[in-house]
Amino acid sequence: MHGSGAIALVVLGAALAGAGAARAQVIIDDGGPMSYPAPEWMEKLLPDPNDPRVKAYAAQQKLRREKELELRRFRKQYFGYGNNGETRQVGLALLRERYNDPTLYPLLLEVFEHDKEDVRIGLLDMFADAGTEEGDATLAWQAVFEDDEAVRAAAAERLLGRVGEVGEVSNRIRLVVGAGLQKEKNSEVLAAAGIAEALSLYEMVPLLIAAQVSGDTQAAGGERAGNLGWIIVAQQQAFVSDLQPVVSDSAVAFDPTLSVATEGVVLEVQDAVVFTYRTEVFYTLTRMTSDALGRSTAHLGMDEAKWWAWYEREWKPWMAARGEG
């Protein structure tokens, strides 16, 4: 090794290289590489290329890349700019025939994310008609996390229809609803709360209690410069603070400088803690719990401490009696 130049350490995993033990390669500043076996702790962090799970994952990723390219070409052909409604309907029929594979559902949502509403709702119909847990979970995802209100409502409608057909709510749907209730985005929380109520997901009550109020802190530091704002309670009086004479031939004038004197109180707002009260979640929570218990819970208001005390005192025993505790 020559001098004290920089040394770069590159870990080459056998899963990426193809075969053999993992190796670590040291490159010194004169350009001469030198290789030696990686430490045992490092080898443990690398995936075993012979593990069936690693092979299956690699095959799935390869298939996904191939299908993504294929789907984007398909989308351009049938759903691209200038294609009319009839062409899009043909495309939707071919989508059902060629790509109705649960492993491709997330990819379909990604590829057709910005397409016209009829295309995206056509995808929802395909997921619902599949009659599978994967299709139902995809509907639940769209019903909670979709930004477009019309598509989100269409997904929720089809999801409720599917649950009515099956007669029960799958764990995958419950996981999606629970994830939505823990988000900060209001539209996602409210959508998840609505589905929880519609499907009588009583185990979501703790998450609903926590979702009633969302708090965030705005600090004076960080990327923002200056104060958040000012509050002034004062009287202001204008006065001439300077007077500049202006002289020319046979004429004299003055250029005044006006200033303002403030008498009162100026409050600088440097930091703030913002709480968002989600009244829609509160109403959902009170409806669910009141209907379940047969007595109103509205008197608890949006006081989280009262709700948690009520949860321990009344709701947990009620759930245990149902065999869901």
N, C-alpha and C positions, 0 to 999 in steps of 0.2 A: 504494500500500500504506500503510495507516494504522497508526502506532504500531509496537510490537515484539511484537505478539500472535503466538500459535502459528500455524504454517503446516502444513496437512495435505496430503500428496502422495498422490494416488490414481492408480494406473496402470490404465487401461482397455484391455484387450487387444482387438484387432479380432476375435479369434476369439470373444469373448464378446459384443461389441457388435454383431456381424453382418457388417460390411464396413468398408472404408476403412483408412487408415493408423492405427497405434497412436497414441494421444494421452495426454498427461499432464495432469492437471487440478490446478491449485493453488487452494486455498480459503483466503482470508484471514479474519482474525477478525471483520471487519465483515459477513461473509456474502456478499460479492460474489465469484463465481467468475471465474477467468481461465484460459483454455486456451492451450496452445502445443504444437508437435510434440515428441514424446519424443526424448531423445538417441539417437544411432545405436546405442550399446552396449545401450540398453534395448530398442530394437526387435528386436535380434538375439535377445534372450532370450524374446521373445513368439512363440507359434506362428503360422505362416502359415495364415490361415483357408482358403486355396485349396489347401493341401497335401492330397492324397488321403488321406494317413495320418491327418491331423487330422480330416477329414470322416468317415472310417471309424470313428475312435475315438469321436467325438461321437455318431454314429448307434448304435454299439454300447452306449454308456452310456445313451442314451435308451431303446433296446430293453430293456436290463437293468432299468431302473426300471419300465418298463411290465410286464415279465414278473414282476418281484418282487411287485408289487401283485396281479397275476393269480394267482400261485402262492400267495400268502398267503390269498387268498379261497378258492382251491381246497383248500388245506390245512384251512381252517376247516370247509369243507363235508364233506370226506371223512375227515379225521383229527382233528377237533376233539373236545372233551370230550363223552363220551356215545356216540360212534360205536363200533359193535361191530366184531369182526374181519371180518365179511363186508363191511361198508361200506368198511373199510380196504383189503381185497383189490380191491374195485371201483376204489377210488382209485388203487391201484398199477397196475392195468391201464390206466387212463386216463392216468396219468403216462407210461407207456411210449408210449402212442399220441400224446400231445400235446407232451411236453416232453423227448423223448429226443434232445436236441441237445447236442453236446459243449460249445458255448459256454455252456450253462446248467448244466453239472455243478457248478461251484463254488457257484452260486446255490442249487442243490438241496440241497447239503450244509449251507448256511447256514440255509435256511428250515426244513429238517426236522432240525436239529441236536438238538433235545430231544424228538423223537417216540419212540414205543415201538420196541422192538428189532425187531419184525417189519417195521415200516415201513422202518427204516434198512437192514436186511439186504435188504429188497426192492429198495431203491435200488442196493445193491451188485450184486445179480443183474442189474439193468438195465445197469449199467456193464460187467459182464462179458459179457453177451449182445450188447452193441453191437459187440464185435469190432474195436475201434479203438484206436489208440495213446492217444488222449485218455481213453478209458474205462479202459485199463490204468494210465495215469498217475494217474488219480483213485483207482483201487483201491490203488495204491502209497501215495498220500498218506494214505488212511484206514488202511492197514496200519501206517504209521509214526506218524502224528500224532493218531490217534483216541484219546480218553481212555477210552472204554468198552472194557473188555478183551474182551468177547464180540464186539462189532462189529469191533474191531481184528483179532481172530483170524479172523473170517469174511472180512474183506477180504484178509488174507494168504493164506488158503486159495484164494480165487478168483483172486488174482493169480498164485499158483504154477500154478494150472490153466491160466490164459491163456498164461503163458510156455511151458508144456508144449505147448500147441496151436500157438503161433506158432513155437516152436523157437529163439527168441533173445530177448535182453533189450534193449528199446529204450533209447535214450539218455535219454528222459524218465524212465523208471523209475530209471535209474542216478543221475540228478540228484536225484531225491527221496530215494533211499537215502543218497547222499552228504551231502545237507543234514541228514538226521536224525542222522547220525553226528557232526555238528559242533554239535549242540544241547547245552544244559546239563541239560535235563530227562532224568532217568534212563530213564523209560519209553520215551521217543522214541529214545534212543540204543540201548537194548537191542532194541527192535523193529527198528530199522534194521540192527543187527548180525545179528539172526536171519535177516532177508531176504537180506542179503549172503552169509551162509553157505549158505542154501538155494538161492540162484541161482548160487553159485560166482563171485561178483564179486571176482576176485582183485585188481583195481585198487583196491579199497577197503582193502587191507591197510594202507597208510600212515595212513588215517583211523582204522582200528581200533587201530593202535598208539597214536595220540594220544588215543583215547577211553578207554583203559584207566584213566587217572587224570584226575580233574577237580579243579582247585584253585580256591579262592575265599578272599578276604581279608575278614575282619570288622574294620573299624577302630573305634577308640573314639569317633571324632567322628560327624558326620552326625546323623541323626534320633534315634539311640539315645543316651540319657543314662546316665552311670554306667559302672561296670566290667562286663565280661562275667561275672565270677564271682570267688569267693574260695576258696582252699585253706588250711585251718587244720590245723596239726600242733601241738597244745598241750594243756596240762592247765588246766582251769578250776576255780576254787574260789569258792564262794559265801560272802559275808560280809555282815554288817549294816553298811551305810554311814551310816545315819541312824536315829534313834529319836525319835519324836514322842510325848510323853506326852498321854494323853487323860483329862481329869478331869471327873467329874460328881458329883452328890450321893452321898456315901457309897461312891464307887467310883473306882478308878484303873486305867487300862490304858495300853498302849503300842502305837503304830502303827509297825512297823519298815519301813525301806526296804532291800531286798536288792539287792546288786550282785554282779558276777562279775569276779574277777581272772583274767586269762589269762596263762599263762606258756608261751612256745614261739614258733612261727613262723607268721606270717600272710602268705600270698602273694596279691597282687592280680593278677587276669588282666584286663589292659586291652585287649589286642589278641590276635587269633588268626588263624592261617592254617589253613583246613580243607581237607583233601584227601579226595576220595572215590575209593576203589579199586573199580572195577567188575569184580568177579571174573567175572561172566557174559561180559563182553566179552573178557577174557583167555582163558577157555575156548573161546569162539568162534574167536578168533584162532589159538590153538594147534591146534585141530582143522582149520581151513582150511589152514593152512600145513603142518602135519604130513602131512595126506593128500596135499597137492599135491607135496611134496618127497619123500615116502616115508620121512621120518625125523622124529623128535620135535623140536619146538621148545619143549617145556614147560620145559626147563632155563633158558630166558631169564627165566623168572619175570615179574614186573611191573616190571622194570628198563627204563625207557624208553631209556636210553643203549645198553644191550645190544641192544635191539630195533632201534634205528636203525643200529647198526654191522652187525648181521646183515642188515638190509634192503639196505644198500649192498654187502655182501660176497656174499650168496647170492640174495636175492629178486629184485633188479633184473636180474642176469644170467639168472635162470630165466625171468623175464617177457620179456626180450629174445629169448631162444631160442624162446619161443612166438609171437613177433611182436607182443607187447603192450607192449613197453617204451617 
